[in-house]
């Protein structure tokens, strides 16, 4: 069980980092709104990894 939760944490933390990097690459506000799904995905990853 502990092994599974550790795996999950690593997976979500990887996804979160990936999404964060993508968000940082978006320069303008309109770009950010176009990629709002990515933002929520990042939020979800952060929620599940905590």
Secondary structure as a PSIPRED ss2 file (coil, helix, strand):
# PSIPRED VFORMAT (PSIPRED V4.0)

   1 X C   1.000  0.000  0.000
   2 X H   0.000  1.000  0.000
   3 X H   0.000  1.000  0.000
   4 X H   0.000  1.000  0.000
   5 X H   0.000  1.000  0.000
   6 X H   0.000  1.000  0.000
   7 X H   0.000  1.000  0.000
   8 X H   0.000  1.000  0.000
   9 X H   0.000  1.000  0.000
  10 X H   0.000  1.000  0.000
  11 X H   0.000  1.000  0.000
  12 X H   0.000  1.000  0.000
  13 X H   0.000  1.000  0.000
  14 X H   0.000  1.000  0.000
  15 X H   0.000  1.000  0.000
  16 X H   0.000  1.000  0.000
  17 X H   0.000  1.000  0.000
  18 X H   0.000  1.000  0.000
  19 X H   0.000  1.000  0.000
  20 X H   0.000  1.000  0.000
  21 X H   0.000  1.000  0.000
  22 X H   0.000  1.000  0.000
  23 X H   0.000  1.000  0.000
  24 X H   0.000  1.000  0.000
  25 X H   0.000  1.000  0.000
  26 X C   1.000  0.000  0.000
  27 X C   1.000  0.000  0.000
  28 X C   1.000  0.000  0.000
  29 X H   0.000  1.000  0.000
  30 X H   0.000  1.000  0.000
  31 X H   0.000  1.000  0.000
  32 X H   0.000  1.000  0.000
  33 X H   0.000  1.000  0.000
  34 X H   0.000  1.000  0.000
  35 X C   1.000  0.000  0.000
  36 X H   0.000  1.000  0.000
  37 X H   0.000  1.000  0.000
  38 X H   0.000  1.000  0.000
  39 X H   0.000  1.000  0.000
  40 X H   0.000  1.000  0.000
  41 X H   0.000  1.000  0.000
  42 X H   0.000  1.000  0.000
  43 X H   0.000  1.000  0.000
  44 X H   0.000  1.000  0.000
  45 X H   0.000  1.000  0.000
  46 X H   0.000  1.000  0.000
  47 X H   0.000  1.000  0.000
  48 X H   0.000  1.000  0.000
  49 X H   0.000  1.000  0.000
  50 X C   1.000  0.000  0.000
